[in-house]
Amino acid sequence: MLEGRAVVREADMAEAMRSHVMDLAYQALDLHESSDFQAIAHHIKQKFDEAYGSSWHCVVGKDFGSCITHLCGCFIFFHIDAMEFLIFKDGKDFTESKEEAVGALQRSTSSS
């Protein structure tokens, strides 16, 4: 496990959720090898999906770039030592069906 303190770089998330995700990060680091970024990310994503509904994304690593869109109140980027964590929820709650999404896409391209 990494021993450092979590340092938030950017956040658009309630304080309780921030604490929860950082607790999950430490938990994942206890359960998995610190080099197994995929297992760490999967653990955090799965727990956040269970707690706050589906559609969460989690990126863990030491050197990565990103360009994302997130739902308001559903984003945090922090690091523990040299390991970085990006957790966010994007899009809608995915309540629209595939057919509705395809129809909206077709309408927007045909009106262009």
N, CA, C and O atoms as CSV, one atom per row, in Angstrom:
chain,resi,resn,atom,element,x,y,z
A,1,MET,N,N,0.841,-1.195,0.000
A,1,MET,CA,C,0.000,0.000,0.000
A,1,MET,C,C,0.871,1.238,0.000
A,1,MET,O,O,1.941,1.265,0.608
A,2,LEU,N,N,0.398,2.259,-0.690
A,2,LEU,CA,C,1.071,3.539,-0.646
A,2,LEU,C,C,0.744,4.202,0.691
A,2,LEU,O,O,-0.372,4.080,1.196
A,3,GLU,N,N,1.699,4.885,1.243
A,3,GLU,CA,C,1.512,5.456,2.574
A,3,GLU,C,C,1.157,6.934,2.553
A,3,GLU,O,O,0.843,7.510,3.595
A,4,GLY,N,N,1.204,7.552,1.383
A,4,GLY,CA,C,0.984,8.992,1.304
A,4,GLY,C,C,-0.442,9.400,1.584
A,4,GLY,O,O,-1.357,8.577,1.621
A,5,ARG,N,N,-0.602,10.680,1.777
A,5,ARG,CA,C,-1.906,11.285,2.007
A,5,ARG,C,C,-2.514,11.638,0.659
A,5,ARG,O,O,-1.816,12.093,-0.248
A,6,ALA,N,N,-3.810,11.426,0.534
A,6,ALA,CA,C,-4.507,11.776,-0.706
A,6,ALA,C,C,-4.568,13.296,-0.833
A,6,ALA,O,O,-4.941,14.001,0.105
A,7,VAL,N,N,-4.195,13.780,-2.014
A,7,VAL,CA,C,-4.222,15.209,-2.293
A,7,VAL,C,C,-5.137,15.445,-3.488
A,7,VAL,O,O,-4.888,14.929,-4.577
A,8,VAL,N,N,-6.184,16.217,-3.285
A,8,VAL,CA,C,-7.141,16.505,-4.353
A,8,VAL,C,C,-6.568,17.592,-5.252
A,8,VAL,O,O,-6.157,18.654,-4.785
A,9,ARG,N,N,-6.547,17.309,-6.544
A,9,ARG,CA,C,-6.107,18.306,-7.532
A,9,ARG,C,C,-7.292,19.122,-8.032
A,9,ARG,O,O,-7.230,20.351,-8.078
A,10,GLU,N,N,-8.363,18.444,-8.406
A,10,GLU,CA,C,-9.590,19.087,-8.891
A,10,GLU,C,C,-10.773,18.261,-8.403
A,10,GLU,O,O,-10.691,17.036,-8.323
A,11,ALA,N,N,-11.870,18.936,-8.078
A,11,ALA,CA,C,-13.057,18.183,-7.663
A,11,ALA,C,C,-14.320,18.981,-7.914
A,11,ALA,O,O,-14.359,20.197,-7.727
A,12,ASP,N,N,-15.331,18.283,-8.332
A,12,ASP,CA,C,-16.700,18.776,-8.422
A,12,ASP,C,C,-17.537,17.648,-7.842
A,12,ASP,O,O,-18.178,16.885,-8.565
A,13,MET,N,N,-17.513,17.562,-6.510
A,13,MET,CA,C,-18.113,16.416,-5.834
A,13,MET,C,C,-18.364,16.810,-4.380
A,13,MET,O,O,-17.568,17.528,-3.776
A,14,ALA,N,N,-19.470,16.338,-3.829
A,14,ALA,CA,C,-19.794,16.591,-2.422
A,14,ALA,C,C,-18.704,16.015,-1.517
A,14,ALA,O,O,-18.065,15.019,-1.853
A,15,GLU,N,N,-18.510,16.644,-0.391
A,15,GLU,CA,C,-17.448,16.233,0.536
A,15,GLU,C,C,-17.593,14.772,0.979
A,15,GLU,O,O,-16.596,14.062,1.112
A,16,ALA,N,N,-18.816,14.328,1.205
A,16,ALA,CA,C,-19.024,12.936,1.635
A,16,ALA,C,C,-18.582,11.958,0.548
A,16,ALA,O,O,-17.985,10.924,0.846
A,17,MET,N,N,-18.873,12.282,-0.707
A,17,MET,CA,C,-18.449,11.422,-1.812
A,17,MET,C,C,-16.925,11.454,-1.954
A,17,MET,O,O,-16.306,10.430,-2.242
A,18,ARG,N,N,-16.323,12.629,-1.753
A,18,ARG,CA,C,-14.858,12.732,-1.813
A,18,ARG,C,C,-14.217,11.805,-0.787
A,18,ARG,O,O,-13.296,11.051,-1.102
A,19,SER,N,N,-14.711,11.871,0.427
A,19,SER,CA,C,-14.169,11.009,1.485
A,19,SER,C,C,-14.354,9.541,1.136
A,19,SER,O,O,-13.456,8.723,1.333
A,20,HIS,N,N,-15.541,9.218,0.612
A,20,HIS,CA,C,-15.841,7.833,0.266
A,20,HIS,C,C,-14.880,7.313,-0.804
A,20,HIS,O,O,-14.332,6.220,-0.662
A,21,VAL,N,N,-14.670,8.088,-1.877
A,21,VAL,CA,C,-13.814,7.617,-2.965
A,21,VAL,C,C,-12.363,7.493,-2.504
A,21,VAL,O,O,-11.653,6.587,-2.942
A,22,MET,N,N,-11.919,8.382,-1.635
A,22,MET,CA,C,-10.545,8.258,-1.137
A,22,MET,C,C,-10.398,7.050,-0.215
A,22,MET,O,O,-9.372,6.371,-0.239
A,23,ASP,N,N,-11.425,6.781,0.599
A,23,ASP,CA,C,-11.415,5.560,1.409
A,23,ASP,C,C,-11.360,4.321,0.514
A,23,ASP,O,O,-10.639,3.368,0.806
A,24,LEU,N,N,-12.121,4.342,-0.568
A,24,LEU,CA,C,-12.111,3.218,-1.509
A,24,LEU,C,C,-10.749,3.060,-2.180
A,24,LEU,O,O,-10.309,1.940,-2.435
A,25,ALA,N,N,-10.087,4.173,-2.464
A,25,ALA,CA,C,-8.750,4.106,-3.067
A,25,ALA,C,C,-7.779,3.415,-2.119
A,25,ALA,O,O,-7.023,2.537,-2.535
A,26,TYR,N,N,-7.795,3.802,-0.862
A,26,TYR,CA,C,-6.913,3.153,0.121
A,26,TYR,C,C,-7.278,1.678,0.278
A,26,TYR,O,O,-6.401,0.822,0.389
A,27,GLN,N,N,-8.583,1.389,0.286
A,27,GLN,CA,C,-9.041,-0.001,0.393
A,27,GLN,C,C,-8.529,-0.820,-0.796
A,27,GLN,O,O,-8.030,-1.931,-0.622
A,28,ALA,N,N,-8.657,-0.262,-2.002
A,28,ALA,CA,C,-8.197,-0.961,-3.210
A,28,ALA,C,C,-6.691,-1.178,-3.172
A,28,ALA,O,O,-6.203,-2.221,-3.606
A,29,LEU,N,N,-5.959,-0.210,-2.661
A,29,LEU,CA,C,-4.502,-0.349,-2.553
A,29,LEU,C,C,-4.112,-1.423,-1.552
A,29,LEU,O,O,-3.073,-2.066,-1.703
A,30,ASP,N,N,-4.939,-1.623,-0.524
A,30,ASP,CA,C,-4.693,-2.698,0.441
A,30,ASP,C,C,-4.975,-4.072,-0.174
A,30,ASP,O,O,-4.295,-5.051,0.131
A,31,LEU,N,N,-5.988,-4.129,-1.042
A,31,LEU,CA,C,-6.423,-5.406,-1.602
A,31,LEU,C,C,-5.622,-5.858,-2.817
A,31,LEU,O,O,-5.548,-7.055,-3.094
A,32,HIS,N,N,-5.018,-4.917,-3.547
A,32,HIS,CA,C,-4.363,-5.230,-4.811
A,32,HIS,C,C,-2.929,-4.712,-4.822
A,32,HIS,O,O,-2.573,-3.800,-4.076
A,33,GLU,N,N,-2.124,-5.310,-5.678
A,33,GLU,CA,C,-0.761,-4.819,-5.877
A,33,GLU,C,C,-0.837,-3.383,-6.400
A,33,GLU,O,O,-1.697,-3.068,-7.224
A,34,SER,N,N,0.049,-2.521,-5.930
A,34,SER,CA,C,-0.002,-1.124,-6.358
A,34,SER,C,C,0.298,-0.961,-7.840
A,34,SER,O,O,0.010,0.091,-8.411
A,35,SER,N,N,0.870,-1.981,-8.476
A,35,SER,CA,C,1.131,-1.927,-9.915
A,35,SER,C,C,-0.051,-2.420,-10.749
A,35,SER,O,O,-0.028,-2.300,-11.974
A,36,ASP,N,N,-1.078,-2.970,-10.109
A,36,ASP,CA,C,-2.244,-3.501,-10.825
A,36,ASP,C,C,-3.316,-2.415,-10.935
A,36,ASP,O,O,-4.344,-2.465,-10.260
A,37,PHE,N,N,-3.051,-1.436,-11.801
A,37,PHE,CA,C,-3.933,-0.287,-11.947
A,37,PHE,C,C,-5.354,-0.695,-12.330
A,37,PHE,O,O,-6.325,-0.116,-11.843
A,38,GLN,N,N,-5.470,-1.694,-13.202
A,38,GLN,CA,C,-6.786,-2.117,-13.660
A,38,GLN,C,C,-7.628,-2.670,-12.507
A,38,GLN,O,O,-8.809,-2.341,-12.401
A,39,ALA,N,N,-7.051,-3.491,-11.658
A,39,ALA,CA,C,-7.795,-4.055,-10.529
A,39,ALA,C,C,-8.187,-2.970,-9.532
A,39,ALA,O,O,-9.284,-3.004,-8.973
A,40,ILE,N,N,-7.305,-2.021,-9.311
A,40,ILE,CA,C,-7.594,-0.907,-8.395
A,40,ILE,C,C,-8.754,-0.078,-8.948
A,40,ILE,O,O,-9.698,0.242,-8.225
A,41,ALA,N,N,-8.674,0.264,-10.234
A,41,ALA,CA,C,-9.729,1.058,-10.871
A,41,ALA,C,C,-11.056,0.302,-10.858
A,41,ALA,O,O,-12.102,0.887,-10.577
A,42,HIS,N,N,-11.015,-0.989,-11.160
A,42,HIS,CA,C,-12.241,-1.795,-11.175
A,42,HIS,C,C,-12.887,-1.813,-9.799
A,42,HIS,O,O,-14.107,-1.689,-9.693
A,43,HIS,N,N,-12.106,-1.963,-8.760
A,43,HIS,CA,C,-12.630,-1.991,-7.388
A,43,HIS,C,C,-13.364,-0.687,-7.070
A,43,HIS,O,O,-14.491,-0.704,-6.575
A,44,ILE,N,N,-12.719,0.434,-7.358
A,44,ILE,CA,C,-13.320,1.737,-7.054
A,44,ILE,C,C,-14.586,1.944,-7.882
A,44,ILE,O,O,-15.610,2.368,-7.346
A,45,LYS,N,N,-14.529,1.652,-9.169
A,45,LYS,CA,C,-15.693,1.821,-10.046
A,45,LYS,C,C,-16.866,0.964,-9.576
A,45,LYS,O,O,-17.998,1.441,-9.504
A,46,GLN,N,N,-16.595,-0.294,-9.259
A,46,GLN,CA,C,-17.654,-1.202,-8.833
A,46,GLN,C,C,-18.326,-0.693,-7.555
A,46,GLN,O,O,-19.553,-0.695,-7.460
A,47,LYS,N,N,-17.546,-0.265,-6.594
A,47,LYS,CA,C,-18.102,0.229,-5.326
A,47,LYS,C,C,-18.880,1.531,-5.525
A,47,LYS,O,O,-19.908,1.741,-4.881
A,48,PHE,N,N,-18.398,2.408,-6.414
A,48,PHE,CA,C,-19.117,3.652,-6.674
A,48,PHE,C,C,-20.409,3.385,-7.437
A,48,PHE,O,O,-21.425,4.028,-7.170
A,49,ASP,N,N,-20.387,2.448,-8.380
A,49,ASP,CA,C,-21.620,2.059,-9.084
A,49,ASP,C,C,-22.653,1.542,-8.087
A,49,ASP,O,O,-23.833,1.881,-8.183
A,50,GLU,N,N,-22.218,0.731,-7.138
A,50,GLU,CA,C,-23.131,0.178,-6.132
A,50,GLU,C,C,-23.702,1.278,-5.238
A,50,GLU,O,O,-24.883,1.248,-4.894
A,51,ALA,N,N,-22.875,2.238,-4.866
A,51,ALA,CA,C,-23.295,3.271,-3.928
A,51,ALA,C,C,-24.083,4.405,-4.586
A,51,ALA,O,O,-25.008,4.947,-3.980
A,52,TYR,N,N,-23.725,4.768,-5.824
A,52,TYR,CA,C,-24.279,5.976,-6.435
A,52,TYR,C,C,-24.899,5.750,-7.813
A,52,TYR,O,O,-25.102,6.712,-8.554
A,53,GLY,N,N,-25.202,4.515,-8.170
A,53,GLY,CA,C,-25.779,4.221,-9.468
A,53,GLY,C,C,-24.709,4.000,-10.519
A,53,GLY,O,O,-23.548,4.362,-10.329
A,54,SER,N,N,-25.111,3.404,-11.623
A,54,SER,CA,C,-24.137,3.022,-12.651
A,54,SER,C,C,-23.605,4.225,-13.426
A,54,SER,O,O,-24.024,5.363,-13.215
A,55,SER,N,N,-22.688,3.940,-14.309
A,55,SER,CA,C,-22.089,4.899,-15.245
A,55,SER,C,C,-20.884,5.652,-14.698
A,55,SER,O,O,-20.508,6.690,-15.242
A,56,TRP,N,N,-20.279,5.151,-13.639
A,56,TRP,CA,C,-19.047,5.756,-13.142
A,56,TRP,C,C,-17.863,5.213,-13.922
A,56,TRP,O,O,-17.881,4.076,-14.393
A,57,HIS,N,N,-16.842,6.032,-14.051
A,57,HIS,CA,C,-15.604,5.660,-14.724
A,57,HIS,C,C,-14.454,5.947,-13.773
A,57,HIS,O,O,-14.494,6.911,-13.009
A,58,CYS,N,N,-13.434,5.109,-13.824
A,58,CYS,CA,C,-12.286,5.274,-12.950
A,58,CYS,C,C,-11.015,4.984,-13.739
A,58,CYS,O,O,-10.889,3.939,-14.377
A,59,VAL,N,N,-10.082,5.920,-13.685
A,59,VAL,CA,C,-8.782,5.765,-14.320
A,59,VAL,C,C,-7.732,5.872,-13.224
A,59,VAL,O,O,-7.751,6.807,-12.424
A,60,VAL,N,N,-6.822,4.918,-13.191
A,60,VAL,CA,C,-5.763,4.900,-12.188
A,60,VAL,C,C,-4.436,4.688,-12.898
A,60,VAL,O,O,-4.332,3.842,-13.787
A,61,GLY,N,N,-3.441,5.437,-12.519
A,61,GLY,CA,C,-2.133,5.263,-13.134
A,61,GLY,C,C,-1.139,6.290,-12.647
A,61,GLY,O,O,-1.413,7.072,-11.736
A,62,LYS,N,N,0.023,6.271,-13.275
A,62,LYS,CA,C,1.078,7.192,-12.871
A,62,LYS,C,C,1.342,8.276,-13.904
A,62,LYS,O,O,1.982,9.281,-13.592
A,63,ASP,N,N,0.864,8.092,-15.124
A,63,ASP,CA,C,1.108,9.088,-16.159
A,63,ASP,C,C,0.073,8.909,-17.260
A,63,ASP,O,O,0.233,8.049,-18.126
A,64,PHE,N,N,-0.978,9.708,-17.236
A,64,PHE,CA,C,-1.996,9.624,-18.263
A,64,PHE,C,C,-2.600,11.006,-18.488
A,64,PHE,O,O,-2.559,11.874,-17.616
A,65,GLY,N,N,-3.153,11.180,-19.664
A,65,GLY,CA,C,-3.872,12.399,-19.982
A,65,GLY,C,C,-5.343,12.088,-20.112
A,65,GLY,O,O,-5.731,10.928,-20.247
A,66,SER,N,N,-6.157,13.116,-20.072
A,66,SER,CA,C,-7.586,12.898,-20.229
A,66,SER,C,C,-8.258,14.167,-20.743
A,66,SER,O,O,-7.766,15.280,-20.557
A,67,CYS,N,N,-9.371,13.964,-21.377
A,67,CYS,CA,C,-10.254,15.040,-21.795
A,67,CYS,C,C,-11.653,14.450,-21.686
A,67,CYS,O,O,-12.057,13.648,-22.527
A,68,ILE,N,N,-12.381,14.839,-20.668
A,68,ILE,CA,C,-13.657,14.187,-20.381
A,68,ILE,C,C,-14.773,15.211,-20.210
A,68,ILE,O,O,-14.530,16.406,-20.043
A,69,THR,N,N,-15.981,14.716,-20.256
A,69,THR,CA,C,-17.171,15.466,-19.875
A,69,THR,C,C,-17.785,14.700,-18.717
A,69,THR,O,O,-17.871,13.472,-18.752
A,70,HIS,N,N,-18.211,15.424,-17.692
A,70,HIS,CA,C,-18.782,14.744,-16.524
A,70,HIS,C,C,-20.069,15.422,-16.090
A,70,HIS,O,O,-20.296,16.599,-16.370
A,71,LEU,N,N,-20.897,14.665,-15.407
A,71,LEU,CA,C,-22.102,15.228,-14.828
A,71,LEU,C,C,-21.716,16.157,-13.686
A,71,LEU,O,O,-20.749,15.903,-12.968
A,72,CYS,N,N,-22.460,17.212,-13.526
A,72,CYS,CA,C,-22.217,18.164,-12.455
A,72,CYS,C,C,-22.239,17.437,-11.105
A,72,CYS,O,O,-23.162,16.676,-10.815
A,73,GLY,N,N,-21.219,17.680,-10.296
A,73,GLY,CA,C,-21.137,17.063,-8.977
A,73,GLY,C,C,-20.581,15.653,-8.971
A,73,GLY,O,O,-20.659,14.963,-7.954
A,74,CYS,N,N,-20.018,15.211,-10.093
A,74,CYS,CA,C,-19.589,13.816,-10.218
A,74,CYS,C,C,-18.178,13.693,-10.783
A,74,CYS,O,O,-17.957,12.936,-11.727
A,75,PHE,N,N,-17.232,14.420,-10.224
A,75,PHE,CA,C,-15.861,14.398,-10.740
A,75,PHE,C,C,-14.866,14.628,-9.605
A,75,PHE,O,O,-15.076,15.484,-8.746
A,76,ILE,N,N,-13.782,13.853,-9.614
A,76,ILE,CA,C,-12.663,14.105,-8.717
A,76,ILE,C,C,-11.381,13.582,-9.357
A,76,ILE,O,O,-11.369,12.535,-10.004
A,77,PHE,N,N,-10.318,14.330,-9.163
A,77,PHE,CA,C,-8.986,13.955,-9.625
A,77,PHE,C,C,-8.042,14.181,-8.455
A,77,PHE,O,O,-7.862,15.313,-8.006
A,78,PHE,N,N,-7.438,13.099,-7.959
A,78,PHE,CA,C,-6.544,13.220,-6.813
A,78,PHE,C,C,-5.367,12.276,-6.973
A,78,PHE,O,O,-5.364,11.409,-7.847
A,79,HIS,N,N,-4.375,12.452,-6.126
A,79,HIS,CA,C,-3.238,11.539,-6.168
A,79,HIS,C,C,-2.857,11.119,-4.756
A,79,HIS,O,O,-3.086,11.831,-3.778
A,80,ILE,N,N,-2.274,9.947,-4.697
A,80,ILE,CA,C,-1.663,9.409,-3.478
A,80,ILE,C,C,-0.247,9.052,-3.881
A,80,ILE,O,O,-0.032,8.165,-4.707
A,81,ASP,N,N,0.712,9.740,-3.300
A,81,ASP,CA,C,2.101,9.632,-3.749
A,81,ASP,C,C,2.135,9.893,-5.256
A,81,ASP,O,O,1.621,10.919,-5.701
A,82,ALA,N,N,2.718,9.007,-6.049
A,82,ALA,CA,C,2.820,9.231,-7.496
A,82,ALA,C,C,1.648,8.631,-8.272
A,82,ALA,O,O,1.590,8.766,-9.494
A,83,MET,N,N,0.713,7.971,-7.585
A,83,MET,CA,C,-0.417,7.335,-8.270
A,83,MET,C,C,-1.593,8.303,-8.340
A,83,MET,O,O,-1.992,8.895,-7.338
A,84,GLU,N,N,-2.144,8.450,-9.559
A,84,GLU,CA,C,-3.246,9.369,-9.769
A,84,GLU,C,C,-4.552,8.623,-9.974
A,84,GLU,O,O,-4.574,7.514,-10.507
A,85,PHE,N,N,-5.651,9.253,-9.539
A,85,PHE,CA,C,-6.986,8.678,-9.601
A,85,PHE,C,C,-7.925,9.700,-10.228
A,85,PHE,O,O,-8.002,10.842,-9.775
A,86,LEU,N,N,-8.635,9.287,-11.267
A,86,LEU,CA,C,-9.636,10.113,-11.927
A,86,LEU,C,C,-10.940,9.336,-11.892
A,86,LEU,O,O,-11.039,8.256,-12.475
A,87,ILE,N,N,-11.948,9.887,-11.205
A,87,ILE,CA,C,-13.232,9.216,-11.073
A,87,ILE,C,C,-14.305,10.207,-11.521
A,87,ILE,O,O,-14.327,11.352,-11.068
A,88,PHE,N,N,-15.192,9.765,-12.409
A,88,PHE,CA,C,-16.238,10.653,-12.893
A,88,PHE,C,C,-17.413,9.853,-13.417
A,88,PHE,O,O,-17.299,8.668,-13.731
A,89,LYS,N,N,-18.540,10.530,-13.504
A,89,LYS,CA,C,-19.742,9.960,-14.091
A,89,LYS,C,C,-20.080,10.838,-15.282
A,89,LYS,O,O,-20.074,12.065,-15.174
A,90,ASP,N,N,-20.375,10.214,-16.422
A,90,ASP,CA,C,-20.648,11.017,-17.613
A,90,ASP,C,C,-22.028,10.751,-18.169
A,90,ASP,O,O,-22.707,9.806,-17.767
A,91,GLY,N,N,-22.434,11.598,-19.100
A,91,GLY,CA,C,-23.695,11.426,-19.802
A,91,GLY,C,C,-24.891,11.505,-18.887
A,91,GLY,O,O,-24.833,12.035,-17.777
A,92,LYS,N,N,-25.964,10.964,-19.386
A,92,LYS,CA,C,-27.185,10.873,-18.602
A,92,LYS,C,C,-27.081,9.654,-17.707
A,92,LYS,O,O,-26.058,8.969,-17.691
A,93,ASP,N,N,-28.128,9.389,-16.972
A,93,ASP,CA,C,-28.169,8.172,-16.168
A,93,ASP,C,C,-28.487,6.979,-17.040
A,93,ASP,O,O,-28.834,5.910,-16.537
A,94,PHE,N,N,-28.370,7.158,-18.358
A,94,PHE,CA,C,-28.599,6.108,-19.340
A,94,PHE,C,C,-29.993,5.498,-19.222
A,94,PHE,O,O,-30.175,4.284,-19.320
A,95,THR,N,N,-30.979,6.390,-19.005
A,95,THR,CA,C,-32.357,5.922,-18.934
A,95,THR,C,C,-32.967,5.819,-20.319
A,95,THR,O,O,-33.957,5.114,-20.516
A,96,GLU,N,N,-32.366,6.537,-21.303
A,96,GLU,CA,C,-32.920,6.408,-22.645
A,96,GLU,C,C,-32.428,5.124,-23.289
A,96,GLU,O,O,-31.308,4.671,-23.053
A,97,SER,N,N,-33.277,4.566,-24.089
A,97,SER,CA,C,-32.931,3.305,-24.736
A,97,SER,C,C,-31.940,3.540,-25.863
A,97,SER,O,O,-31.701,4.677,-26.272
A,98,LYS,N,N,-31.373,2.464,-26.352
A,98,LYS,CA,C,-30.449,2.548,-27.485
A,98,LYS,C,C,-31.166,3.156,-28.689
A,98,LYS,O,O,-30.589,3.967,-29.414
A,99,GLU,N,N,-32.424,2.763,-28.900
A,99,GLU,CA,C,-33.183,3.275,-30.032
A,99,GLU,C,C,-33.392,4.781,-29.911
A,99,GLU,O,O,-33.291,5.498,-30.906
A,100,GLU,N,N,-33.683,5.272,-28.698
A,100,GLU,CA,C,-33.864,6.710,-28.500
A,100,GLU,C,C,-32.556,7.460,-28.766
A,100,GLU,O,O,-32.568,8.529,-29.375
A,101,ALA,N,N,-31.453,6.913,-28.320
A,101,ALA,CA,C,-30.155,7.553,-28.526
A,101,ALA,C,C,-29.790,7.592,-30.003
A,101,ALA,O,O,-29.307,8.610,-30.497
A,102,VAL,N,N,-30.020,6.482,-30.717
A,102,VAL,CA,C,-29.735,6.437,-32.151
A,102,VAL,C,C,-30.652,7.401,-32.883
A,102,VAL,O,O,-30.206,8.104,-33.789
A,103,GLY,N,N,-31.924,7.449,-32.510
A,103,GLY,CA,C,-32.875,8.378,-33.137
A,103,GLY,C,C,-32.471,9.821,-32.944
A,103,GLY,O,O,-32.571,10.616,-33.879
A,104,ALA,N,N,-32.019,10.179,-31.758
A,104,ALA,CA,C,-31.556,11.548,-31.487
A,104,ALA,C,C,-30.327,11.868,-32.342
A,104,ALA,O,O,-30.211,12.973,-32.872
A,105,LEU,N,N,-29.420,10.916,-32.477
A,105,LEU,CA,C,-28.230,11.114,-33.300
A,105,LEU,C,C,-28.622,11.306,-34.762
A,105,LEU,O,O,-28.097,12.197,-35.430
A,106,GLN,N,N,-29.539,10.481,-35.266
A,106,GLN,CA,C,-29.963,10.587,-36.661
A,106,GLN,C,C,-30.662,11.922,-36.911
A,106,GLN,O,O,-30.457,12.539,-37.956
A,107,ARG,N,N,-31.488,12.375,-35.962
A,107,ARG,CA,C,-32.175,13.670,-36.124
A,107,ARG,C,C,-31.176,14.812,-36.174
A,107,ARG,O,O,-31.345,15.748,-36.955
A,108,SER,N,N,-30.130,14.746,-35.344
A,108,SER,CA,C,-29.167,15.845,-35.300
A,108,SER,C,C,-28.309,15.881,-36.575
A,108,SER,O,O,-27.944,16.961,-37.038
A,109,THR,N,N,-27.988,14.721,-37.140
A,109,THR,CA,C,-27.177,14.704,-38.355
A,109,THR,C,C,-28.000,15.040,-39.587
A,109,THR,O,O,-27.466,15.598,-40.545
A,110,SER,N,N,-29.293,14.713,-39.588
A,110,SER,CA,C,-30.122,15.010,-40.757
A,110,SER,C,C,-30.506,16.489,-40.811
A,110,SER,O,O,-30.803,17.010,-41.886
A,111,SER,N,N,-30.505,17.164,-39.673
A,111,SER,CA,C,-30.863,18.586,-39.662
A,111,SER,C,C,-29.669,19.475,-39.935
A,111,SER,O,O,-29.815,20.696,-40.006
A,112,SER,N,N,-28.476,18.886,-40.093
A,112,SER,CA,C,-27.266,19.670,-40.358
A,112,SER,C,C,-27.145,20.063,-41.803
A,112,SER,O,O,-26.180,20.726,-42.184
